Amino acid sequence: MMLFFCLCVNRWFKQHDYIEKLNMQAILNASAMHDEFVKDLLVSFGKIHILVHEMILIEVWKQKVFPILCQLEDFNPEKTFHLYMVIHHEATIINLLETIMFHKDSCDAADDSLLDLVDYCHRKLTLLAICRKLLNCLFRFLKELQVQSEALEFEISLKAVSVVRYITDHADSISIINRMLCTHNLPCVLVQLMDHCPWSRCREGNVQKHIDGKWQTIPVEDHLKMTKLDGQVWLSLYNLLLKEECQRKYDFNSFNKSQLLKLRGFLTDVLIDQLPNLVDLQRFLAHLTVSDPAPPKKELILEQIPEMWNHIISENSGKWKAIAKYQVKETFNPSESDLRQQAQRLAQTYNLDVMESLLPEKPKCGSCGREAKKRCSRCRGEWYCHRKCPRAVITSV
């Protein structure tokens, strides 16, 4: 089987639109704390493993096919719209998974694919811990696409931080625990993340933090305030180091111990006031300073192993250049009619009226608070119930 949407390009882009809509609906439901029926349906119909497979498929494509694609002499697209949609597909799926994996039944429903998801997140966290420039492909065309791709890769890796936390919350399988602790040594990876803190930076003397998908300048009085990403890392460490089964499995050797003790410098009173559970982690690390835990017992375990990455690689080994050449002609060389059709489909997907129709509550008038039926034709953001509302008069001027 040839890799990716080689034979059914239009079907693949339609599927991307469907997943995008599911992602938006899931976020709306979770944000409004309403019935999360998207999550329930994905669990009931056993679709989570398909999402994980799709995500890893694009990850492999970006590593194996995309670099070859960019070096082909006949690859000089005037429009990179389709190319960007493929790159964006991975971000859409990890965003959907971040929303639904908060719940234990989603982790349970992921079944064997949870191992593949752990491996995927480890790859993203490792890249995030060692460097900020995560995309190493060579681009010979639009610089803008390179910037967008790097930004997306950064966002994807940040989403993986949250997914790891949810897995550590819910996963109790020996295979999953062993994969996180023994195979990938996730506690030490998380220590590196906390040490480098890639979601924080200094620009022109100002501290900026990546919050809600964008860099925000933080006022001096909030420099020590914990962000959501900080909290996700700390909660993951809490789960991996304090759960009884994890302590029994993890090897607290001299290297691991020295890495974990770096965390003591971060556990200030200000931090613990924001996340009181960390006082238990602080006590554990204080005890670890003066003790040498016994090494884990060697046990004979029939362990599951992840299959998706290896299967995709082995199935398409030696075909990467042929796939790239095929996609140059058939996938990333759309006709004007194809572009118009896809643009119309996306316009419908991201239409403000469609998105707001998904909201469980109707928009309210910005002035009187009653249910609104009219939107300001200029700013497209304000709503009003009647022309006489003061807000309606102001926004129409």
N, C-alpha and C positions, 0 to 999 in steps of 0.2 A: 504494500500500500504506500503510495506517495504521501509525503508529509504535508499536513495542513490542507487547507481549502483549495487544493490544486484543481479539483474537478468541479467544485460547486462554489464558485466565488460568491455569487449572489446569495446563495443559501447561507454562507458563512456570515456575510454582512447583516443579513436579516437576523441571524442568531445573536450577533453582537448587539443589535438594537433591542432584542427581547431581554437580554441579560442586563443591558443598561436600564431598561424600564423596571425590571425586578429590583435592581440595585436602588434606584430612586424611591420606589415604593417601600422597600425594606427600611431605608433611612427615615422616611416620613413616618412610618409606623412606630419605629423605635424612638424617634425624637418626641413624638406626641404621646408616647406611652400607651398606644392603643394596641389592639389585637395584632400580633405580628404574624399574619397569615402567610406571608411569603416564606418566612422561616418554617412554619408548620408544613407547608406544601412541599418545600424542598426536602424536609425530613421524611414526610410520609411517602413520597414517591422515590426516595432513595437517589436524589440527584446531586448530593454534595460531592460524591466522588467524581462526578462528571465535571463539576466546576474546578476541582483540584487538578484533574487531568488537563483541562483546557488551559489552565494557568501555567502549568509546567510545560505544556506544548509550546506556548508563546515564548517562555523563558529559553527553551532549547533553540527555537527559531532565531531569537535575538543573538544567541552565542554562535550558532553554527551556520546559519543561512545568511543572516543580515550582513555580516562582514564581507562575505563573498559577493553578495548582491551589490554592495557599494563599490566594489572594485571592478565590476564588469564594464567593459568599454561601452556597451550599448545601453547601459543604465544611466540615463540622464533625463529623469522625469521633469516635465514642466510643472506638474501638479503632484504634490506629495500627500494629498488628502487621504487616499486609501492606505498609504504606508503608515501614516500617523494613526489611523484607526486601528491597525493591527497592533502597533506598539501600545496604544491606549487600552487595548482589550485586557491585558494583564492587570492594569491598574483598576479597571472596573470590577474584575472578579475578586481581587484581594480586598477591595472595599466592601463588596457584598459579603465575603467570608468574615471580615472583621465584625460586621453587624450581626450576623447570625451565630457566630461561634461563641458569643457571649453566653449562650445557653447550653446547658449540659447535654440536652437531647441532640443538639447539632453535633457535638463532639462524638457522642455515642453513634449517631447515624453515619458519621464519616467512616466508621469501621476501619478497614485496612488502609484506606487512603490517608488516615491520620498520620501514619508513618511517613508517607510521601510529603505531607504538609509540614511535618516537623523538619524533614531534610530541606525542603524549600525555604522555610523560615530561617534555618541555620545558615544557608548560603547568603540570604539577604542580610542577616545580622552581622555576619562576618565581614561582608563588604562595607557595611555601614560603620563598623568598628575600626576598620583600617584606613578608609579613605572616604572623601566626600565626592570625588569625581568617580562615579560608579559605572559610567558607560565608556568603554574603550574602543568602540567601533570607529573605523575611519570613515569620515564623511567627505565626499568630494563635491557636494552640492549645497543646498540651502543651509546656512549656518543656523537659521532659526529652528530647523528641525532638530539639530543637534542639541541646542539649548533645551527645547521642549522634552526631548528624550531623556536627557540627564535629570531634568526636574522631575519627570515621571518616575524614573528609577529611584530617586531619593524618596519620593512619596510612597512608592511601593514598599521600600525597605522600612519606612516608619510604620506603615500598616502592619508589617510582619511582626513588629515589636508587640503590638496589641494582641495579635493572633497567638503568639507564644504565651502571653500571660493567660489567655483563656484556656489554652491547652493545659498549662500547669495547674489551673484551677480545677479542671474537671477530669483529666485523664488519670486513670488508676491502673491501666494495663501495664504489666511488667515489661512488655516489649517497648512501649512508649517511654516509660521511665528510664529503662536501660539505654534507649536511643538518645534521650536528652542528656543523661548524665555521663554514661560511659563512652558512647560513640562520639558525641559532639562536645562534651564538656561545656554545656550551656552556661553553668554558673560563671566560669571564667570569661566566656564571651560577653556575658552581661556586665561583668566587672569592667571589661574594656570599654563597653558602651558608656557606662556611668563615668568612667575616667575621662573619655574623650568628649562625651556629650555632644554629638554632631548636630543636635537640634538647638544648640545655643551658639551664638557667635557675637563678635564685637565689630561694629561698623562705625567709623568716625567717632570713636569714643563712647558710643551707645551700645548697650547690651540688647541684642535681639534674640528672640526665641521663636521657634516654629510652632505656632498654635493655630489649630483649626485650618490647616492647609496653607498657611502663609506666614511669612516672617513679620513679627510685630516688635516694635521698640518697647522695651520694658522700663517703666519709671524706676528710679533708684529705690524707692520704698518697697518695690515688688521683686527686687533681684533675687531674694531668697525664697520666693513663692514657688512651690512645686507645680510643674506643668503636668498635664495628663500623661505625657510620655515618660517623665520621671517616675510617676506613680506606677505605670505599667512595668517598668524595669524593676522597681523595688518589690512589687507584689510577686513578680516572677521569681526573684531571688528568695523571697520569703517562702514561697511554696516549695522551691527546689531544695532549700537547705533545712527547712524545719519539719516538713512532713516525715513521719516515721519511716515509711518505705524508702523515701529518697535518701535519708541519712544512712539507712542500712546498705544502700547500693553505691553511694558516692565514695570515691577514694580520696580521703583527706590527706594526700601525700604532701611532701614539703612544698612542691611548686603550687599545687592547688591552694594549700593553706596560706602561703604568702600572698597569693592573688586575692583571696577572699578577705584577708585582713586589711587590705587597702580600703575596704568599705567603711572601716571604723572612722576614718577621717571625714566621711560624708554624713555620718549619723549624728548630726548636731541636735540640740534641744529644739531649735526652730523647725527642723525637718520632722522630728518625732511628734511635735505638737500638731503637725498637719496630717500625719498618718500614724496614729498611736500604736498600731499593731507592730510597728518597727522596733518598739522597745524590746520585744521578744527576740528579734534578730540581733539587736545590740547586745543582749545578754548572752546569746549563743556565741557571738564573735568574741566576747570577753572571755568566755570559757574556753574557746578554741585557742586563745592566745597562750594559755597555761597548760594545755593538754594536747595529747596526740591520740586522736581517735584510732581505734583498731581498724586495720585495712578490711575492706569488704571480703566476706567469705566467697571463695570460688565455688560457684554452683553450676551444675549442668542444666542449661535452659534451652528449650526448643524455642528459639526466637524468630519472630516474623521479620522479614526484611522488606523495605520499600521496593516497588517494582517499576513504577511509572517512568522515572528518568531513564533507568537502564534499558527498559523496553523500547522507548522512543529512540534512544541512541543506537541500539543494536539493530532495530528494524530499518533505520535509514542510514546506517554507516556506509560511506562511499557514495552516497547519493546527493550530498549537500550541494555540489556545484550544479548538478542536473536540476535539482529543485529550484535553485536560484535562477538559472537560465529560463526555466519554465515560467516562474513567477514574473520575471521581467516582461515577458510577452503577454501572459494571460491574466495576471492579477494586478500588476502595478502599471498597466498601460490602458487605463479605462477610456472609453469613448465619451464624447460630450453627453450623450444620452444617459450613460451609466452614472456619470457625475451628477447630472441633474436629478436622476432618480434617487441616488443616495442622499443628495442634499435635501430633497423633499422629505425623505424618510427621517432624517435627523432633525429637520425643522419641526416635524410632528412630535418626535421624541422629546425635544427640549422646549416645546411650545409652553409658554407661561400658563396659558389657560388650561392646557392638559395637565400640567404638573399640579396646579392649584386645585383641579378637580379631584385629584387623588387625596387631597388633604381631608381629614375627617371633619374639620370645622370649616365653615364658610368664612370668607374674608370679612373683616369688620371695617366699618367706616372709621377713617382716621380722626374724625372730629367728634361724632356723637357715640360711637361704639356700637351702633346697630348693624345688622347684617347689610353688607354692601353688594350692589349689583353692577356698579360702574367703576371702571378703572381710568385713572388719569391718562389721557392720550399722549401727553408729553413725556412724563417721567416713567410711566408704565409700572410704577411701584406703589403709588398711593391709591386707595380705594375710597369711594364715597357712596352714600346711599341716595343722595338727592342733590340736585344742583344748588339748593339753598344752603347746604352745609358750608361753613366758612372755609374748610379745607378744600372743598371743590373749587371755590372761587380763587383761592390762592394758587392752587396747582394749575389752573387753567390760564393764568395770566402769563 
